[in-house]
Amino acid sequence: SYKDIFSDEDCRQRAQAADFLQKSVCADFIPIALQQDATLCAQNVGVPTLVVQGEKDAVVTHASTRGTYEAIASTDKEWYEVKGSGHSVWTDFQGEVLFEHVAAWIEKHFKNGS
C-alpha cells in the first residue's frame, strides 16, 4: 500500500493521485526470486557499490539490507541511509537529496572511466 512505501504524507498523496502503484504484477518470477540469497551473491561483488536504504523502510528490513551490505566483497562500498524516507526512496521524502548523493557517488567512482 502507499502507506507501506511512503513515509511522507505529501509524497504519499502525490503518488496516490498519480496512481503510482501497479494494480498487478506478473508472478512468474516469484519462485526464482525466493530462491535467491542476496548475501551469498554479495560475496561475489568486487566493484564499487552503493547500497541505499530508507530510514523508515517498512518493506525491506534494515537487518536484511545491512547483512547484504556487510557481505559485499568490495572494499569500496558505501552504505547510505535516506533520512525520513520509506521504501520508495526516490519519490519519498528526501528524494532530491538522494539523487544528488548518487550523482556525486557516480561521478567520484566512474568519472573518466576510472
DSSP file (Angstrom, degrees, kcal/mol; ACC not computed):
  #  RESIDUE AA STRUCTURE BP1 BP2  ACC     N-H-->O    O-->H-N    N-H-->O    O-->H-N    TCO  KAPPA ALPHA  PHI   PSI    X-CA   Y-CA   Z-CA
    1    1 A S    >>        0   0    0      0, 0.0     4,-1.0     0, 0.0     3,-0.6   0.000 360.0 360.0 360.0 165.8    0.0    0.0    0.0
    2    2 A Y  H >>  +     0   0    0      1,-0.2     4,-1.9     2,-0.2     3,-0.5   0.868 360.0  57.1 -60.2 -36.3    1.0    3.6   -0.3
    3    3 A K  H 34 S+     0   0    0      1,-0.2    -1,-0.2     2,-0.2     9,-0.0   0.826 102.9  55.9 -65.5 -30.0    1.4    3.8    3.5
    4    4 A D  H <4 S+     0   0    0     -3,-0.6    54,-0.8     1,-0.2    83,-0.4   0.772 117.8  30.5 -73.3 -25.9    3.9    0.9    3.4
    5    5 A I  H << S+     0   0    0     -4,-1.0    83,-2.5    -3,-0.5     2,-0.5   0.593 112.3  60.4-113.6 -11.0    6.3    2.6    0.9
    6    6 A F     <  -     0   0    0     -4,-1.9    -1,-0.1    -5,-0.2    79,-0.1  -0.972  46.1-179.9-120.1 127.6    6.0    6.3    1.6
    7    7 A S        +     0   0    0     -2,-0.5     2,-0.5    77,-0.1    -1,-0.1   0.756  68.4  76.9 -90.4 -27.7    6.8    7.8    5.0
    8    8 A D  S  > S-     0   0    0      1,-0.1     4,-2.6     2,-0.0     5,-0.2  -0.733  71.7-148.4 -90.0 125.4    6.0   11.4    4.0
    9    9 A E  H  > S+     0   0    0     -2,-0.5     4,-2.5     1,-0.2     5,-0.2   0.883  97.3  50.6 -61.0 -41.8    2.2   12.2    3.8
   10   10 A D  H  > S+     0   0    0      2,-0.2     4,-2.3     1,-0.2    -1,-0.2   0.923 112.7  46.4 -63.6 -43.3    2.6   14.7    1.0
   11   11 A C  H  > S+     0   0    0      2,-0.2     4,-2.6     1,-0.2    -2,-0.2   0.904 111.7  52.6 -64.0 -40.8    4.6   12.3   -1.1
   12   12 A R  H  X S+     0   0    0     -4,-2.6     4,-2.4     1,-0.2    -2,-0.2   0.925 110.3  46.9 -60.3 -46.2    2.1    9.6   -0.4
   13   13 A Q  H  X S+     0   0    0     -4,-2.5     4,-2.5     2,-0.2    -1,-0.2   0.898 112.4  49.6 -65.7 -40.8   -0.8   11.7   -1.5
   14   14 A R  H  X S+     0   0    0     -4,-2.3     4,-1.7     2,-0.2    -1,-0.2   0.916 112.5  48.0 -63.5 -42.6    1.0   12.8   -4.7
   15   15 A A  H  <>S+     0   0    0     -4,-2.6     5,-2.7     2,-0.2     4,-0.3   0.906 112.5  48.3 -64.5 -41.6    1.9    9.2   -5.5
   16   16 A Q  H ><5S+     0   0    0     -4,-2.4     3,-1.3     1,-0.2    -2,-0.2   0.912 110.1  51.3 -66.7 -41.7   -1.7    8.0   -4.9
   17   17 A A  H 3<5S+     0   0    0     -4,-2.5    -1,-0.2     1,-0.3    -2,-0.2   0.835 111.7  48.4 -63.1 -32.3   -3.1   10.8   -7.1
   18   18 A A  T 3<5S-     0   0    0     -4,-1.7    -1,-0.3    -5,-0.2    -2,-0.2   0.422 112.4-121.7 -87.0   0.9   -0.7    9.8   -9.9
   19   19 A D  T < 5 +     0   0    0     -3,-1.3    -3,-0.2    -4,-0.3    -2,-0.1   0.931  48.2 170.4  56.8  48.6   -1.7    6.1   -9.5
   20   20 A F      < +     0   0    0     -5,-2.7     2,-0.2    -6,-0.1    -4,-0.1   0.838  46.4  77.3 -60.9 -41.0    1.9    5.3   -8.8
   21   21 A L  S    S-     0   0    0     -6,-0.2     2,-0.1     1,-0.1   -19,-0.0  -0.499  83.6-117.9 -80.4 140.8    1.4    1.7   -7.7
   22   22 A Q        -     0   0    0     -2,-0.2     3,-0.1     1,-0.1    -1,-0.1  -0.435  11.6-141.9 -69.0 148.4    0.8   -1.1  -10.1
   23   23 A K  S    S+     0   0    0      1,-0.2     2,-0.3    -2,-0.1    -1,-0.1   0.743  81.6   3.7 -82.9 -25.6   -2.5   -2.9   -9.8
   24   24 A S        -     0   0    0      2,-0.0     2,-0.3    -3,-0.0    -1,-0.2  -0.979  62.8-154.9-153.7 161.5   -1.0   -6.3  -10.5
   25   25 A V        -     0   0    0     -2,-0.3     2,-0.4    -3,-0.1     0, 0.0  -0.969  33.1-100.6-137.4 154.2    2.4   -7.9  -11.2
   26   26 A C        -     0   0    0     -2,-0.3     3,-0.4     1,-0.1     4,-0.1  -0.620  28.1-161.5 -73.1 129.1    3.4  -11.0  -13.1
   27   27 A A    >   +     0   0    0     -2,-0.4     3,-1.2     1,-0.2    -1,-0.1   0.358  63.5 102.1 -96.1   5.4    4.1  -13.7  -10.5
   28   28 A D  T 3  S+     0   0    0      1,-0.3     4,-0.4     2,-0.1    -1,-0.2   0.809  81.4  50.5 -59.6 -30.8    6.2  -15.9  -12.8
   29   29 A F  T 3> S+     0   0    0     -3,-0.4     4,-2.8     1,-0.2    -1,-0.3   0.620  85.4  89.7 -83.7 -13.1    9.5  -14.7  -11.2
   30   30 A I  H <> S+     0   0    0     -3,-1.2     4,-2.6     1,-0.2     5,-0.2   0.895  83.9  50.7 -58.9 -48.0    8.5  -15.3   -7.6
   31   31 A P  H  > S+     0   0    0      0, 0.0     4,-0.7     0, 0.0    -1,-0.2   0.912 115.5  44.1 -57.2 -40.6    9.7  -18.9   -7.2
   32   32 A I  H >> S+     0   0    0     -4,-0.4     3,-0.9    -3,-0.2     4,-0.6   0.920 112.5  51.9 -68.7 -43.3   13.1  -17.9   -8.6
   33   33 A A  H >< S+     0   0    0     -4,-2.8     3,-1.1     1,-0.3    -1,-0.2   0.882 105.3  55.8 -61.1 -38.7   13.3  -14.8   -6.5
   34   34 A L  H 3< S+     0   0    0     -4,-2.6    -1,-0.3     1,-0.3    -2,-0.2   0.713 104.7  54.1 -68.5 -19.4   12.5  -16.7   -3.3
   35   35 A Q  H << S+     0   0    0     -3,-0.9    -1,-0.3    -4,-0.7    -2,-0.2   0.590  87.1 104.6 -87.8 -11.4   15.5  -19.0   -4.0
   36   36 A Q    <<  -     0   0    0     -3,-1.1     2,-0.6    -4,-0.6     3,-0.1  -0.437  56.1-157.4 -73.9 143.0   17.9  -16.1   -4.3
   37   37 A D     >  -     0   0    0      1,-0.1     4,-2.5    -2,-0.1     5,-0.2  -0.896   5.1-171.1-121.3  98.4   20.3  -15.4   -1.5
   38   38 A A  H  > S+     0   0    0     -2,-0.6     4,-2.5     1,-0.2    -1,-0.1   0.850  86.2  54.2 -60.0 -36.1   21.4  -11.7   -1.7
   39   39 A T  H  > S+     0   0    0      2,-0.2     4,-0.9     1,-0.2    -1,-0.2   0.910 109.6  46.9 -66.2 -41.7   24.0  -12.2    1.0
   40   40 A L  H >4 S+     0   0    0      1,-0.2     3,-0.6     2,-0.2     4,-0.3   0.923 113.8  48.1 -65.1 -43.9   25.6  -15.1   -0.9
   41   41 A C  H >< S+     0   0    0     -4,-2.5     3,-2.1     1,-0.2    -2,-0.2   0.886 103.9  61.7 -62.1 -39.0   25.5  -13.1   -4.2
   42   42 A A  H >< S+     0   0    0     -4,-2.5    31,-1.8     1,-0.3     3,-1.7   0.780  89.6  69.5 -61.0 -27.3   27.1  -10.1   -2.4
   43   43 A Q  T << S+     0   0    0     -4,-0.9    -1,-0.3    -3,-0.6    -2,-0.2   0.669  98.7  51.4 -65.2 -15.3   30.2  -12.1   -1.6
   44   44 A N  T <  S+     0   0    0     -3,-2.1     2,-0.7    -4,-0.3    -1,-0.3   0.383  82.3 107.0-100.5   1.7   30.9  -12.0   -5.4
   45   45 A V    <   +     0   0    0     -3,-1.7    29,-1.8    -4,-0.2    28,-0.4  -0.730  31.9 160.3 -87.8 114.0   30.6   -8.3   -5.8
   46   46 A G        +     0   0    0     -2,-0.7    29,-0.2    27,-0.2    -1,-0.1   0.256  45.1  88.3-117.1  11.7   34.1   -6.8   -6.2
   47   47 A V  S    S-     0   0    0      1,-0.1    27,-0.2    27,-0.1    29,-0.1  -0.663  95.1 -72.0-106.1 162.8   33.2   -3.4   -7.8
   48   48 A P        -     0   0    0      0, 0.0     2,-0.4     0, 0.0    29,-0.2  -0.294  60.1-167.1 -53.1 135.0   32.4   -0.1   -6.1
   49   49 A T  E     -a   77   0A   0     27,-2.0    29,-2.3    -4,-0.1     2,-0.5  -0.991  21.3-164.5-137.8 133.1   29.0   -0.4   -4.6
   50   50 A L  E     -a   78   0A   0     -2,-0.4     2,-0.5    27,-0.2    29,-0.2  -0.977  10.7-165.2-115.0 121.9   26.5    2.0   -3.1
   51   51 A V  E     -a   79   0A   0     27,-2.8    29,-2.8    -2,-0.5     2,-0.4  -0.937   6.4-162.6-110.1 126.7   23.7    0.5   -1.0
   52   52 A V  E     +a   80   0A   0     -2,-0.5     2,-0.4    27,-0.2    29,-0.2  -0.905  11.0 175.5-114.2 134.8   20.7    2.8   -0.3
   53   53 A Q  E     -a   81   0A   0     27,-2.1    29,-2.6    -2,-0.4     2,-0.3  -0.999  29.5-125.5-137.9 134.2   18.1    2.2    2.4
   54   54 A G  E >   -a   82   0A   0     -2,-0.4     3,-1.9    27,-0.2    29,-0.2  -0.632  20.9-132.2 -75.0 133.8   15.2    4.4    3.5
   55   55 A E  T 3  S+     0   0    0     27,-2.5    31,-0.2    -2,-0.3    -1,-0.1   0.846 107.4  35.6 -54.9 -36.7   15.4    5.1    7.2
   56   56 A K  T 3  S+     0   0    0     29,-3.7    31,-0.3    26,-0.4     2,-0.3   0.004  80.8 153.1-109.2  27.7   11.7    4.2    7.6
   57   57 A D    <   +     0   0    0     -3,-1.9     5,-0.2    29,-0.4   -52,-0.1  -0.425  17.2 177.8 -62.0 119.2   11.6    1.4    5.1
   58   58 A A  S    S+     0   0    0    -54,-0.8    -1,-0.2    -2,-0.3     3,-0.1   0.324  73.9  55.7-103.9   4.6    8.7   -0.9    6.2
   59   59 A V  S    S+     0   0    0      1,-0.3     2,-0.5   -55,-0.1   -54,-0.1   0.846 110.5  33.7-102.2 -51.1    9.1   -3.3    3.2
   60   60 A V  S    S-     0   0    0      4,-0.0    -1,-0.3     3,-0.0    -3,-0.1  -0.940  89.6-125.1-110.2 122.5   12.8   -4.4    3.3
   61   61 A T     >  -     0   0    0     -2,-0.5     4,-2.2    -3,-0.1     5,-0.2  -0.268   8.5-129.4 -68.5 150.0   14.2   -4.7    6.8
   62   62 A H  H  > S+     0   0    0      1,-0.2     4,-3.2    -5,-0.2     5,-0.3   0.883 109.7  57.5 -62.9 -38.2   17.4   -2.8    7.8
   63   63 A A  H  > S+     0   0    0      2,-0.2     4,-2.1     1,-0.2    -1,-0.2   0.903 108.1  46.6 -61.0 -41.0   18.8   -6.1    9.1
   64   64 A S  H  > S+     0   0    0      2,-0.2     4,-2.0     1,-0.2    -2,-0.2   0.948 116.5  42.8 -65.6 -49.8   18.4   -7.8    5.7
   65   65 A T  H  X S+     0   0    0     -4,-2.2     4,-2.6     1,-0.2    -2,-0.2   0.914 115.6  49.0 -64.5 -42.7   19.9   -4.9    3.7
   66   66 A R  H  X S+     0   0    0     -4,-3.2     4,-2.8     1,-0.2    -1,-0.2   0.882 108.9  53.3 -66.9 -37.3   22.7   -4.3    6.2
   67   67 A G  H  X S+     0   0    0     -4,-2.1     4,-1.3    -5,-0.3    -1,-0.2   0.906 110.9  46.5 -62.5 -41.2   23.5   -8.0    6.2
   68   68 A T  H  X S+     0   0    0     -4,-2.0     4,-0.7     2,-0.2    -2,-0.2   0.918 112.0  51.5 -65.7 -43.5   23.8   -8.0    2.4
   69   69 A Y  H >< S+     0   0    0     -4,-2.6     3,-1.3     1,-0.2    -2,-0.2   0.936 108.4  50.9 -58.1 -47.8   25.9   -4.8    2.5
   70   70 A E  H 3< S+     0   0    0     -4,-2.8    -1,-0.2     1,-0.3    -2,-0.2   0.812 107.2  55.3 -61.6 -30.0   28.3   -6.4    5.1
   71   71 A A  H 3< S+     0   0    0     -4,-1.3    -1,-0.3    -3,-0.2    -2,-0.2   0.628  77.6 117.0 -79.8 -13.4   28.7   -9.4    2.8
   72   72 A I    <<  -     0   0    0     -3,-1.3   -29,-0.2    -4,-0.7   -30,-0.1  -0.349  58.8-148.9 -59.8 129.0   29.8   -7.4   -0.2
   73   73 A A        +     0   0    0    -31,-1.8   -27,-0.2   -28,-0.4    -1,-0.2   0.798  65.6 101.4 -72.2 -29.4   33.3   -8.4   -1.1
   74   74 A S        -     0   0    0    -29,-1.8     3,-0.1   -32,-0.3   -27,-0.1  -0.251  61.4-152.7 -59.4 139.2   34.3   -5.0   -2.5
   75   75 A T  S    S+     0   0    0    -29,-0.2     2,-0.9     1,-0.2    -1,-0.2   0.569  88.9  71.8 -85.2  -9.5   36.4   -2.8   -0.2
   76   76 A D  S    S+     0   0    0    -30,-0.1   -27,-2.0   -29,-0.1     2,-0.3  -0.714  72.7 128.6-106.2  79.6   35.0    0.2   -1.9
   77   77 A K  E     -a   49   0A   0     -2,-0.9     2,-0.4   -29,-0.2   -27,-0.2  -0.951  37.8-160.5-134.7 153.4   31.4    0.2   -0.7
   78   78 A E  E     -a   50   0A   0    -29,-2.3   -27,-2.8    -2,-0.3     2,-0.5  -0.999   9.8-149.5-138.1 137.1   29.2    2.7    0.9
   79   79 A W  E     -a   51   0A   0     -2,-0.4     2,-0.5   -29,-0.2   -27,-0.2  -0.907  19.3-174.1 -99.9 127.7   26.0    2.5    3.0
   80   80 A Y  E     -a   52   0A   0    -29,-2.8   -27,-2.1    -2,-0.5     2,-0.5  -0.964   7.5-163.5-129.7 117.1   23.7    5.4    2.5
   81   81 A E  E     -a   53   0A   0     -2,-0.5     2,-1.0   -29,-0.2   -27,-0.2  -0.865  16.3-139.3-101.1 126.7   20.6    5.8    4.6
   82   82 A V  E >   -a   54   0A   0    -29,-2.6   -27,-2.5    -2,-0.5     3,-1.7  -0.749  26.6-130.7 -87.2 105.1   17.9    8.3    3.3
   83   83 A K  T 3  S+     0   0    0     -2,-1.0     3,-0.1     1,-0.3   -29,-0.0  -0.296  83.9   3.6 -60.1 131.1   16.8   10.0    6.5
   84   84 A G  T 3  S+     0   0    0      1,-0.2     9,-0.3    10,-0.0    -1,-0.3   0.331 101.6 125.8  80.7  -7.2   13.0   10.2    6.8
   85   85 A S    <   -     0   0    0     -3,-1.7   -29,-3.7   -32,-0.1    -1,-0.2  -0.532  45.6-151.7 -90.5 151.4   12.3    8.1    3.7
   86   86 A G        -     0   0    0    -81,-0.2   -29,-0.4     2,-0.2   -80,-0.2   0.030  53.9 -60.3 -92.4-152.3   10.3    5.0    3.4
   87   87 A H  S    S+     0   0    0    -83,-0.4     2,-2.0   -31,-0.3     3,-0.2   0.851 125.6  66.7 -66.8 -37.0   10.8    2.2    0.8
   88   88 A S    >>  +     0   0    0    -83,-2.5     4,-1.6     1,-0.2     3,-0.9  -0.480  66.1 169.4 -86.0  70.0   10.3    4.4   -2.3
   89   89 A V  T 34  +     0   0    0     -2,-2.0     9,-0.2     1,-0.3    -1,-0.2   0.747  68.3  53.5 -59.9 -29.2   13.4    6.3   -1.6
   90   90 A W  T 34 S+     0   0    0     -3,-0.2    -1,-0.3     1,-0.2     9,-0.1   0.831 121.7  27.9 -75.8 -31.0   13.5    8.1   -5.0
   91   91 A T  T <4 S+     0   0    0     -3,-0.9    -2,-0.2     4,-0.1    -1,-0.2   0.418 110.5  76.4-112.9  -0.3   10.0    9.5   -4.7
   92   92 A D  S >< S-     0   0    0     -4,-1.6     3,-1.5     1,-0.2    -7,-0.1  -0.203 101.0 -37.2 -95.2-168.6    9.5    9.8   -1.0
   93   93 A F  T 3  S+     0   0    0     -9,-0.3    -1,-0.2     1,-0.3    -2,-0.1  -0.236 129.8  15.5 -51.9 132.3   10.9   12.3    1.5
   94   94 A Q  T 3> S+     0   0    0     -3,-0.1     4,-2.3   -10,-0.1    -1,-0.3   0.651  77.5 140.9  75.6  19.6   14.5   13.5    0.6
   95   95 A G  H <> S+     0   0    0     -3,-1.5     4,-2.5     1,-0.2     5,-0.1   0.878  72.5  51.2 -58.6 -38.8   14.4   12.1   -3.0
   96   96 A E  H  > S+     0   0    0      2,-0.2     4,-2.2     1,-0.2    -1,-0.2   0.879 108.6  51.2 -66.9 -37.2   16.3   15.1   -4.3
   97   97 A V  H  > S+     0   0    0      2,-0.2     4,-2.2     1,-0.2    -2,-0.2   0.913 110.8  49.1 -64.6 -42.5   19.0   14.7   -1.6
   98   98 A L  H  X S+     0   0    0     -4,-2.3     4,-3.0    -9,-0.2     5,-0.3   0.936 108.8  52.5 -61.8 -46.9   19.3   11.1   -2.6
   99   99 A F  H  X S+     0   0    0     -4,-2.5     4,-2.7     1,-0.2    -2,-0.2   0.925 110.5  47.8 -56.0 -46.1   19.6   12.0   -6.3
  100  100 A E  H  X S+     0   0    0     -4,-2.2     4,-2.2     2,-0.2    -1,-0.2   0.899 112.6  49.1 -62.4 -41.2   22.4   14.5   -5.5
  101  101 A H  H  X S+     0   0    0     -4,-2.2     4,-2.4     2,-0.2    -2,-0.2   0.933 113.1  46.1 -65.0 -45.5   24.3   11.9   -3.4
  102  102 A V  H  X S+     0   0    0     -4,-3.0     4,-2.8     2,-0.2     5,-0.2   0.911 111.6  51.7 -64.7 -42.2   24.0    9.2   -6.0
  103  103 A A  H  X S+     0   0    0     -4,-2.7     4,-2.3    -5,-0.3    -1,-0.2   0.915 112.1  46.5 -60.2 -43.1   25.1   11.6   -8.8
  104  104 A A  H  X S+     0   0    0     -4,-2.2     4,-2.4     2,-0.2    -1,-0.2   0.890 112.0  51.3 -66.0 -39.2   28.2   12.6   -6.7
  105  105 A W  H  X S+     0   0    0     -4,-2.4     4,-2.3     2,-0.2     5,-0.2   0.923 111.0  47.6 -64.0 -44.8   29.0    9.0   -5.9
  106  106 A I  H  X S+     0   0    0     -4,-2.8     4,-2.6     1,-0.2     5,-0.3   0.925 112.2  49.4 -63.0 -44.7   28.8    8.0   -9.6
  107  107 A E  H  X S+     0   0    0     -4,-2.3     4,-1.4    -5,-0.2    -1,-0.2   0.919 112.2  48.6 -60.9 -43.1   31.0   10.9  -10.6
  108  108 A K  H  < S+     0   0    0     -4,-2.4    -1,-0.2     1,-0.2    -2,-0.2   0.899 121.2  34.3 -62.9 -41.8   33.6   10.1   -7.9
  109  109 A H  H  < S+     0   0    0     -4,-2.3    -2,-0.2    -5,-0.2    -1,-0.2   0.724 130.8  25.4 -90.7 -22.6   33.7    6.4   -8.9
  110  110 A F  H >< S+     0   0    0     -4,-2.6     3,-1.6    -5,-0.2    -3,-0.2   0.362  77.7 129.7-128.9   6.2   33.3    6.4  -12.6
  111  111 A K  G >< S+     0   0    0     -4,-1.4     3,-1.5    -5,-0.3    -4,-0.0  -0.422  86.1   5.9 -64.2 136.4   34.4    9.8  -14.0
  112  112 A N  G 3  S-     0   0    0      1,-0.3    -1,-0.3    -2,-0.1    -5,-0.0   0.760 129.6 -68.5  60.4  28.0   36.8    9.4  -16.9
  113  113 A G  G <         0   0    0     -3,-1.6    -1,-0.3     1,-0.1    -2,-0.2   0.635 360.0 360.0  73.5  13.2   36.3    5.6  -16.9
  114  114 A S    <         0   0    0     -3,-1.5    -4,-0.2    -6,-0.0    -3,-0.1   0.487 360.0 360.0 -85.3 360.0   38.1    5.1  -13.6
